[in-house]
């Protein structure tokens, strides 16, 4: 069985990640909460960028053009 990649884990937890992003949690905190390693927290940021969220402030202010 193939081990899931960081992107796969983020995709499986996308609802939680969006809620936590709106609450202002750090990418490091989110990565730890969904079971990613300490050294792989950047994949959370890359996952958000792939969906069009470039900065946390954009989502809080409602100026994001992505899905969320």
N, C-alpha and C positions, 0 to 999 in steps of 0.2 A: 504494500500500500504506500502510495506517495504521500510525503509530508506536505501539508498545506503551506502555501507561501504566505507572506505577510499581506499581500493584496487580497488573497482569498479569505483570510481571517477578517480583514477590514470589511470586505463585501458582505460576509456573513453577519457582521455586527453593525451594519450601516445605520440602523435606526438609533442605536445607542450612541454612536459616534456623533450623529447630527445633534442629538439632544445635548450631549456633553459639550459640543462646540458652542452651542447657543448659551450654555451656562458659563462658558469661559474657561473650561478645563484645558490644561496644557496637553500638547501632543504626547509628551512623555507619560503623563498620567493616564491618558486614554490607552496608550500602547500597553502599559502594565495591566490595566483593568481588563483588556480583552485577551491577555495572555501572550503578547509579543515580548520578546526579550528586551532588556534594557538598551542594547546596542542597535535595535531595529526600530526605534521609535520614528525615524524619518519616513518610514513607509506610510504612516498615518497622514503626514503632510502631503506626500506624493499622491495618496489616494484622493484626498480632498482636491488637489490641483487637477487631477484627471476628471473630476466632476465639475470643474469650473469655479471652485471656491479658492481664491488666491490668498486672502487674508481673513483672519478671524473677524476683524472689524467690519468687513463687507457683509458678512452674514448677520451680525448683530444690528447693523444699520439698515438692512434690507436692500442693499445696493448690489447684491450678487446676481449675476445673470445665469448661474448654474441651476441645477435641478432643485436645489433646496432654497 
